[in-house]
Amino acid sequence: MESGRSRDDVERVLRELTPRVVASVTRRCGDFAAAEDAVQEALLAAHGAWNEAGVPANAGGWLYRVACRRIEDRRDDERARKRRERRAWTRAPEAAPAADEALAADRDDGLVLLFLCCHPSLAPSTAIALTLRAVAGLTTAEIARAFLVPEATMAQRIHRAKRSIADTGAVFELPEPGELEARIGSVLHVLYLLFNEGYDASFGAELARDDLAEEALRLARGLHRAFPTHAEAAGLLALLSLTHARRAARTNAAGELIPLDEQDRSRWDRAATAEGTRILTEAFTRGAVGPYQLQAAIAALHAEATTVEATDWPQVLALYDVLMRVTGGPVVALNRVVAVAMVHGPRRGLEELVGIERDARMADGHRIEAVRAHLLERAGERDGARRSFRCAAERATNAAERQYLLARLARLD
C-alpha cells in the first residue's frame, strides 16, 4: 500500500484507472451496463478503503477484482454467500489480486469502449454523456453540471443509454471498416469535446483538467493507430497535439491564466508541435479536408509564429472562412471574429460580433462579452471595455477565467 496519499491523489488515481477497468470488466462479463455499474460500486469501495489505508500498489487490479466480485454477487442467488464475501472483502481490502494482467491484456480496450459508448443507437448528446462517465471517469454530478440538468435527470439518461446499448446486442470490439463511417463521426466529436473540457474546464478552480485532455489525446493516438488512413482521425490528433503543446505556458506559478499574446512561447512543447505538424501534413495527402484538419492548420500557424504579431493572420482568417462554410456554428464564428480584428482592426471585429450575439446558444456564456471587452479595449473605448469585462466575469463559471477577467477590469480601473 502507498500511504500518505491525499484525497485528491486518490481521486486522480481513480479517474485514470476507471476507463481501463470498465473496459476490462466489460470484456470479461460481456455486459457493458453491468460492468459500468459494478465499477462504480468498486470506486465507492475504493474511496472508503484507500482514504484510510492508502492506495494499493496494484490499484487497477484492486478495482478490477472488486468490480468482478460485484457482478458475481448479482448472479449468485445465495444471499448468505453474498453477505459472507462482502464481509470478508470489507475486512481485508488489501487482499486484492497480485497481478494486473486483466487490465494489460488488450491495449485497445479504452478505444473499444469509446466506440461502444458512441453506438449509433444513441443520440449524440447521450453518447457524449455516457462517454464522459465511462471513458473519462467523470461523476454523474459533474456531467449533469456540464449539461445544465439535474443530477437525477442525467443519471436516468445514462442508465437508459446503457440499456439501449444492451438491447442492440452490441459486442465489445472495434467496428468493421464498413461500419466505421457510421460511428467515427461521433467518436471524433466526443474526443474533441473531452479534450476541450480538459483544456478549458467549464467549472472549478483550475483553468484546465490535464487528466481529461491527456486521456483524449491518448485515445486520439489509439484511434489514429487503429485507422491510420482516416484523414479526419489524423486531423483531430494533429489538432490536439498542437493545442496541448501550449499547456505549460497558459498559467503562471499561481495558476493564473496567461492569454496567448502574453505567453512565453519558449515553454511550448516543441516535440508535440512537431508531431502535430507531421501528422497534419500526412493527413492533407489523403483527399478531402475536413473541419478537424482545418482547425489543426490554424493551430499550426500559431505554433509557427514567434509572436502574436508575427502570426500569419490573413491565412488564419482565410482558414476560418473555409471552416465557417464547412461547419459554421457560433464558436467558430467567435474565433473568426478575433482573426478579423487582427487583420482589419478591432472596430471591424466588433461589427462582426453583432450577428453572433443573437445566437441563443451563446446567450448565457461569458465568451462573447470577453471578446467584446478585449476589442473595445483595443479600440480605446475603456468604459465599454469595463462593462464587458465585468459582465464576462459575472458569467464565467471557471474560477481561473473569472480571476483573469477581473484582473483585466482592475487594470482598466
MOJO-V225917 format. One record per residue. N is the residue number from 1. RES is the residue in three letters. PHI is phi in radians with two decimals (NA if undefined). PSI is psi in degrees with one decimal (none if undefined). D_FIRST is the distance of its C-alpha to the first C-alpha in Angstrom with 1 decimal. Layout:
n = {N,N}
res = {RES,RES}
phi = {PHI,PHI}
psi = {PSI,PSI}
d_first = {D_FIRST,D_FIRST}
//
This chain:
n = {1,2,3,4,5,6,7,8,9,10,11,12,13,14,15,16,17,18,19,20,21,22,23,24,25,26,27,28,29,30,31,32,33,34,35,36,37,38,39,40,41,42,43,44,45,46,47,48,49,50,51,52,53,54,55,56,57,58,59,60,61,62,63,64,65,66,67,68,69,70,71,72,73,74,75,76,77,78,79,80,81,82,83,84,85,86,87,88,89,90,91,92,93,94,95,96,97,98,99,100,101,102,103,104,105,106,107,108,109,110,111,112,113,114,115,116,117,118,119,120,121,122,123,124,125,126,127,128,129,130,131,132,133,134,135,136,137,138,139,140,141,142,143,144,145,146,147,148,149,150,151,152,153,154,155,156,157,158,159,160,161,162,163,164,165,166,167,168,169,170,171,172,173,174,175,176,177,178,179,180,181,182,183,184,185,186,187,188,189,190,191,192,193,194,195,196,197,198,199,200,201,202,203,204,205,206,207,208,209,210,211,212,213,214,215,216,217,218,219,220,221,222,223,224,225,226,227,228,229,230,231,232,233,234,235,236,237,238,239,240,241,242,243,244,245,246,247,248,249,250,251,252,253,254,255,256,257,258,259,260,261,262,263,264,265,266,267,268,269,270,271,272,273,274,275,276,277,278,279,280,281,282,283,284,285,286,287,288,289,290,291,292,293,294,295,296,297,298,299,300,301,302,303,304,305,306,307,308,309,310,311,312,313,314,315,316,317,318,319,320,321,322,323,324,325,326,327,328,329,330,331,332,333,334,335,336,337,338,339,340,341,342,343,344,345,346,347,348,349,350,351,352,353,354,355,356,357,358,359,360,361,362,363,364,365,366,367,368,369,370,371,372,373,374,375,376,377,378,379,380,381,382,383,384,385,386,387,388,389,390,391,392,393,394,395,396,397,398,399,400,401,402,403,404,405,406,407,408,409,410,411,412,413}
res = {MET,GLU,SER,GLY,ARG,SER,ARG,ASP,ASP,VAL,GLU,ARG,VAL,LEU,ARG,GLU,LEU,THR,PRO,ARG,VAL,VAL,ALA,SER,VAL,THR,ARG,ARG,CYS,GLY,ASP,PHE,ALA,ALA,ALA,GLU,ASP,ALA,VAL,GLN,GLU,ALA,LEU,LEU,ALA,ALA,HIS,GLY,ALA,TRP,ASN,GLU,ALA,GLY,VAL,PRO,ALA,ASN,ALA,GLY,GLY,TRP,LEU,TYR,ARG,VAL,ALA,CYS,ARG,ARG,ILE,GLU,ASP,ARG,ARG,ASP,ASP,GLU,ARG,ALA,ARG,LYS,ARG,ARG,GLU,ARG,ARG,ALA,TRP,THR,ARG,ALA,PRO,GLU,ALA,ALA,PRO,ALA,ALA,ASP,GLU,ALA,LEU,ALA,ALA,ASP,ARG,ASP,ASP,GLY,LEU,VAL,LEU,LEU,PHE,LEU,CYS,CYS,HIS,PRO,SER,LEU,ALA,PRO,SER,THR,ALA,ILE,ALA,LEU,THR,LEU,ARG,ALA,VAL,ALA,GLY,LEU,THR,THR,ALA,GLU,ILE,ALA,ARG,ALA,PHE,LEU,VAL,PRO,GLU,ALA,THR,MET,ALA,GLN,ARG,ILE,HIS,ARG,ALA,LYS,ARG,SER,ILE,ALA,ASP,THR,GLY,ALA,VAL,PHE,GLU,LEU,PRO,GLU,PRO,GLY,GLU,LEU,GLU,ALA,ARG,ILE,GLY,SER,VAL,LEU,HIS,VAL,LEU,TYR,LEU,LEU,PHE,ASN,GLU,GLY,TYR,ASP,ALA,SER,PHE,GLY,ALA,GLU,LEU,ALA,ARG,ASP,ASP,LEU,ALA,GLU,GLU,ALA,LEU,ARG,LEU,ALA,ARG,GLY,LEU,HIS,ARG,ALA,PHE,PRO,THR,HIS,ALA,GLU,ALA,ALA,GLY,LEU,LEU,ALA,LEU,LEU,SER,LEU,THR,HIS,ALA,ARG,ARG,ALA,ALA,ARG,THR,ASN,ALA,ALA,GLY,GLU,LEU,ILE,PRO,LEU,ASP,GLU,GLN,ASP,ARG,SER,ARG,TRP,ASP,ARG,ALA,ALA,THR,ALA,GLU,GLY,THR,ARG,ILE,LEU,THR,GLU,ALA,PHE,THR,ARG,GLY,ALA,VAL,GLY,PRO,TYR,GLN,LEU,GLN,ALA,ALA,ILE,ALA,ALA,LEU,HIS,ALA,GLU,ALA,THR,THR,VAL,GLU,ALA,THR,ASP,TRP,PRO,GLN,VAL,LEU,ALA,LEU,TYR,ASP,VAL,LEU,MET,ARG,VAL,THR,GLY,GLY,PRO,VAL,VAL,ALA,LEU,ASN,ARG,VAL,VAL,ALA,VAL,ALA,MET,VAL,HIS,GLY,PRO,ARG,ARG,GLY,LEU,GLU,GLU,LEU,VAL,GLY,ILE,GLU,ARG,ASP,ALA,ARG,MET,ALA,ASP,GLY,HIS,ARG,ILE,GLU,ALA,VAL,ARG,ALA,HIS,LEU,LEU,GLU,ARG,ALA,GLY,GLU,ARG,ASP,GLY,ALA,ARG,ARG,SER,PHE,ARG,CYS,ALA,ALA,GLU,ARG,ALA,THR,ASN,ALA,ALA,GLU,ARG,GLN,TYR,LEU,LEU,ALA,ARG,LEU,ALA,ARG,LEU,ASP}
phi = {NA,-1.75,-1.48,1.43,-1.33,-1.43,-1.03,-1.12,-1.10,-1.07,-1.02,-1.12,-1.07,-1.09,-1.12,-1.20,-1.47,-0.92,-1.04,-1.16,-1.20,-1.00,-1.10,-1.19,-1.19,-1.07,-1.07,-1.25,-1.65,1.32,-2.32,-1.10,-1.07,-1.12,-1.13,-1.15,-1.11,-1.14,-1.17,-1.05,-1.16,-1.12,-1.12,-1.10,-1.11,-1.14,-0.96,-1.21,-1.35,-1.32,-1.16,-1.69,-1.72,1.74,-1.34,-1.16,-1.03,-1.88,-1.08,-1.10,-1.13,-1.04,-1.12,-1.06,-1.15,-1.09,-1.09,-1.11,-1.13,-1.09,-1.15,-1.07,-1.05,-1.14,-1.51,-1.77,-1.41,-1.51,-1.05,-1.14,-1.14,-1.05,-1.15,-1.10,-1.12,-1.14,-1.14,-1.11,-1.19,-1.11,-1.25,-2.36,-1.13,-1.31,-1.44,-1.25,-1.05,-1.41,-2.32,-2.06,-1.03,-1.07,-1.45,-1.68,-1.12,-2.38,-1.23,-1.69,-1.00,-1.07,-1.22,-1.07,-1.08,-1.07,-1.13,-1.12,-1.16,-1.71,-1.08,-1.05,-1.26,-1.75,-1.17,-0.93,-1.13,-1.22,-1.08,-1.11,-1.07,-1.13,-1.15,-1.08,-1.34,-1.45,-1.64,-1.59,1.36,-1.24,-1.35,-1.06,-1.11,-1.13,-1.17,-1.04,-1.14,-1.17,-1.59,1.05,-2.29,-1.09,-1.05,-1.07,-1.12,-1.17,-1.07,-1.15,-1.11,-1.17,-1.08,-1.12,-1.11,-1.12,-1.18,-1.09,-1.12,-1.08,-1.16,-1.34,1.28,-1.05,-1.80,-1.52,-2.82,-1.16,-1.19,-1.18,-0.90,-1.20,-1.66,-1.07,-1.11,-1.27,-2.15,-1.24,-1.06,-1.15,-1.09,-1.08,-1.13,-1.13,-1.09,-1.09,-1.18,-1.08,-1.12,-1.07,-1.15,-1.29,-1.35,-2.31,-1.09,-1.19,-2.36,1.82,-1.50,-1.62,-1.10,-2.25,-2.14,-1.05,-1.10,-1.22,-1.08,-1.24,-1.17,-1.09,-1.15,-1.10,-1.18,-1.12,-1.13,-1.10,-1.11,-1.15,-1.17,-1.25,-2.30,-1.15,-1.67,-1.42,-1.12,-1.31,-1.11,-1.17,-1.08,-1.13,-1.05,-1.08,-1.06,-1.15,-1.12,-1.16,-1.31,-1.14,-1.06,-1.56,-1.00,-1.17,-1.66,-1.43,-2.37,-1.64,-1.07,-1.53,1.44,-1.46,-1.16,-2.02,-1.18,-0.97,-1.28,-1.95,-1.30,-1.43,-1.25,-1.21,-1.53,-1.18,-1.36,-1.22,-1.15,-1.16,-1.09,-1.12,-1.07,-1.10,-1.12,-1.11,-1.11,-1.13,-1.03,-1.17,-1.12,-1.11,-1.53,-1.82,1.99,-1.02,-1.63,-1.83,-1.10,-1.24,-1.16,-1.11,-1.16,-1.14,-1.10,-1.13,-1.09,-1.17,-1.11,-1.11,-1.17,-1.33,-1.44,-1.41,-2.51,-1.08,-1.14,-1.43,-1.17,-1.37,-1.11,-1.01,-1.22,-1.05,-1.11,-1.08,-1.18,-1.15,-1.07,-1.16,-1.08,-1.09,-1.24,-1.38,-2.15,1.14,1.69,-1.19,-1.20,-1.07,-1.08,-1.18,-1.10,-1.12,-1.00,-1.06,-1.15,-1.02,-1.13,-1.25,-1.59,-1.95,1.81,-1.12,-1.19,-1.14,-1.09,-1.10,-1.11,-1.18,-1.23,-1.03,-1.18,-1.25,-1.18,-1.40,-1.30,-1.07,-1.17,-1.87,-1.09,-1.68,-1.41,-1.76,-1.22,-1.08,-1.15,-1.14,-1.12,-1.03,-1.05,-1.11,-1.18,-1.11,-1.10,-1.13,-1.44,1.48,-1.67,-1.19,-1.11,-1.12,-1.10,-1.04,-1.07,-1.25,-1.08,-1.13,-1.11,-1.09,-1.12,-1.15,-1.55,-1.13,-1.82,-1.78,-1.10,-1.14,-1.17,-1.08,-1.13,-1.10,-1.14,-1.15,-1.16,-1.13,-1.09,-1.10,-1.13,-1.21,-1.22}
psi = {143.8,103.8,169.8,7.3,140.6,167.5,-37.9,-37.3,-43.6,-44.7,-43.2,-45.9,-44.6,-41.3,-40.4,-35.9,-25.3,-50.8,-40.5,-40.2,-44.9,-45.0,-45.2,-40.0,-37.5,-43.3,-38.9,-46.5,-17.5,11.6,104.4,-43.5,-46.3,-39.7,-44.0,-40.4,-43.5,-38.6,-37.8,-38.9,-38.6,-36.4,-40.9,-41.8,-38.4,-39.6,-46.7,-43.0,-44.3,-32.9,-21.9,-47.7,-11.5,164.0,126.5,153.0,-35.8,65.3,-40.7,-41.7,-35.8,-51.4,-41.6,-45.8,-43.7,-44.3,-43.2,-37.8,-36.5,-41.0,-43.0,-38.3,-43.4,-30.8,-3.4,122.7,-8.9,96.5,-33.7,-44.0,-35.5,-43.8,-41.0,-44.1,-41.1,-41.0,-41.3,-39.6,-39.0,-37.6,-30.0,68.9,-20.3,-6.7,39.4,164.4,151.1,-13.8,165.0,26.5,-35.4,-32.4,-23.9,-2.3,-35.7,109.5,-14.3,7.2,-41.8,-38.5,-40.7,-42.2,-38.4,-45.5,-35.9,-42.9,-25.4,35.4,142.2,-18.8,-13.2,144.8,149.4,-42.8,-36.1,-40.2,-39.7,-46.0,-44.7,-39.3,-41.5,-32.2,-53.4,-38.1,-40.7,-16.0,16.3,150.5,162.1,-36.6,-41.9,-41.4,-41.9,-40.0,-39.3,-33.1,-2.3,43.6,160.9,152.3,-40.5,-37.7,-44.4,-37.2,-41.9,-39.6,-43.9,-40.3,-45.0,-36.2,-43.9,-41.0,-36.0,-41.8,-42.4,-39.1,-26.6,-14.4,23.4,140.6,158.5,82.1,160.2,148.6,152.5,155.9,-35.6,-22.2,-5.6,-48.2,-27.7,-17.0,-24.5,-25.3,-44.3,-39.1,-46.4,-42.7,-41.7,-43.4,-39.0,-46.9,-38.9,-44.2,-43.7,-38.8,-34.4,-36.2,-38.7,88.9,134.9,-34.5,168.4,179.2,-26.4,146.1,-41.2,162.0,91.4,-29.7,-40.2,-44.4,-42.9,-33.4,-41.2,-40.7,-41.1,-44.6,-35.3,-37.5,-42.2,-39.4,-41.7,-37.4,-39.3,-33.5,70.3,-18.7,0.0,113.7,-40.6,-29.1,-40.0,-40.3,-41.1,-44.7,-42.0,-43.9,-46.9,-40.0,-45.9,-36.7,-45.6,-21.4,-21.6,-3.3,-38.8,-25.2,-0.9,-17.5,157.6,-172.3,-26.6,1.4,12.2,143.8,136.4,116.8,164.1,-40.7,-10.9,2.1,146.2,101.7,-11.6,-16.8,-5.5,144.7,102.1,-29.2,-41.9,-37.9,-44.2,-40.3,-47.4,-41.6,-42.9,-46.2,-39.8,-43.6,-41.5,-38.4,-35.5,-17.2,0.6,18.4,-144.8,140.7,128.8,-179.3,-34.7,-35.7,-38.4,-43.8,-36.1,-37.5,-38.4,-44.2,-34.9,-37.3,-39.7,-41.0,-31.3,-24.1,140.4,-23.6,168.7,-41.0,-30.7,-4.4,142.2,76.1,-37.3,-38.9,-37.9,-45.0,-40.8,-39.7,-38.1,-34.9,-42.5,-43.1,-37.2,-38.0,-31.7,-46.3,-33.4,-152.4,147.9,-31.1,-44.7,-42.6,-38.6,-42.2,-35.9,-35.2,-40.4,-43.3,-39.9,-44.8,-35.2,-27.8,-44.8,-0.9,158.1,-33.1,-35.8,-38.9,-40.7,-36.5,-41.7,-24.8,-24.1,-43.8,-33.3,-36.9,-12.7,-12.1,121.0,-26.7,-18.9,3.1,-40.6,-5.8,172.6,-10.4,-38.2,-45.8,-34.0,-45.2,-43.4,-42.8,-45.3,-42.4,-41.0,-39.0,-43.6,-31.4,-1.8,9.7,81.8,-38.5,-45.3,-38.7,-40.5,-46.4,-42.9,-39.3,-41.4,-44.0,-43.7,-41.4,-38.4,-31.3,-20.5,134.1,-5.4,127.7,-38.9,-41.5,-39.7,-43.1,-37.6,-45.5,-39.8,-34.6,-39.7,-39.5,-44.6,-35.4,-38.2,-36.8,none}
d_first = {0.0,3.8,6.1,9.7,10.1,13.6,15.0,16.7,13.6,12.4,16.0,16.3,13.4,15.0,18.4,17.8,16.4,19.0,22.0,20.5,19.2,22.6,24.5,22.8,23.1,26.7,27.5,26.3,28.1,31.0,31.0,29.8,30.4,28.5,25.6,25.5,25.7,23.0,20.5,21.6,20.7,17.2,16.8,18.0,15.6,12.6,14.2,14.3,10.9,8.8,11.3,10.8,7.2,5.7,5.5,4.1,5.4,8.5,9.1,12.8,12.9,11.2,14.0,16.6,16.2,16.5,19.4,21.1,20.9,22.5,25.3,25.8,26.1,28.8,30.7,30.7,33.7,32.5,31.3,30.4,28.0,26.4,25.8,24.5,21.9,20.9,20.6,18.6,16.1,16.0,15.4,12.5,10.6,7.8,10.9,10.8,12.9,12.1,14.1,15.1,18.8,19.9,19.0,20.5,23.6,25.8,25.5,28.2,26.6,26.1,29.8,31.0,29.2,31.1,34.4,33.8,33.2,36.4,38.5,42.3,42.6,40.8,42.4,40.9,39.6,37.9,36.4,35.0,33.5,31.8,30.5,29.0,27.2,26.1,25.9,25.1,22.8,25.0,25.3,28.7,29.5,29.1,31.2,33.8,34.1,34.7,37.4,38.9,38.8,37.4,33.9,35.5,37.8,35.1,33.1,36.3,37.0,33.7,34.1,37.6,36.5,34.0,36.7,39.3,37.3,36.9,40.6,41.5,39.8,38.0,36.0,32.7,34.2,35.7,39.3,42.2,44.2,46.9,44.5,42.9,45.3,45.1,41.4,40.5,42.2,39.8,36.8,38.1,38.8,35.4,33.7,36.2,35.5,31.7,32.0,34.5,32.3,29.6,32.2,34.0,32.0,34.3,32.6,30.2,30.2,29.2,31.9,29.7,26.6,25.6,23.0,25.9,28.3,26.2,25.4,29.2,29.9,27.6,29.3,32.7,32.1,31.2,34.4,36.5,35.3,36.1,39.5,40.6,44.2,43.6,44.9,43.4,39.9,40.5,41.9,38.9,36.5,39.0,39.1,35.4,35.0,38.0,36.9,33.2,34.5,35.6,32.4,31.9,35.4,35.4,33.9,34.3,31.8,32.1,31.4,35.1,36.8,39.0,41.7,42.7,45.8,43.9,41.0,40.6,40.9,39.8,36.3,36.6,34.6,37.5,35.6,34.8,38.4,39.8,37.7,39.0,42.5,42.6,41.3,43.8,46.7,46.0,45.8,49.2,50.8,49.9,52.5,52.6,50.5,48.3,46.9,43.5,45.4,47.7,44.9,43.2,46.6,46.8,43.3,44.5,47.6,45.4,43.3,46.4,47.9,47.4,48.3,48.9,52.7,52.5,51.0,53.5,53.8,56.8,54.8,51.9,54.4,56.0,52.6,52.0,55.5,54.7,51.3,53.3,55.6,52.8,50.4,51.8,49.8,49.6,46.5,48.2,51.4,49.7,48.2,51.7,53.2,51.3,52.8,56.2,56.1,55.1,58.0,60.7,59.7,58.0,60.9,61.0,57.3,58.0,60.7,58.3,55.9,58.3,58.0,54.2,54.0,56.0,53.1,51.6,48.2,48.0,49.7,46.8,44.7,44.8,45.3,49.1,49.7,47.4,49.4,52.6,51.7,51.1,54.3,56.3,55.1,56.1,59.5,60.0,59.9,57.8,58.5,57.5,54.4,53.4,53.9,51.9,49.0,48.9,49.1,46.3,44.0,44.8,43.8,40.7,37.5,35.1,34.9,34.9,38.0,39.6,39.2,40.7,43.7,44.3,44.2,46.8,48.8,48.7,49.9,52.9,53.6}
//
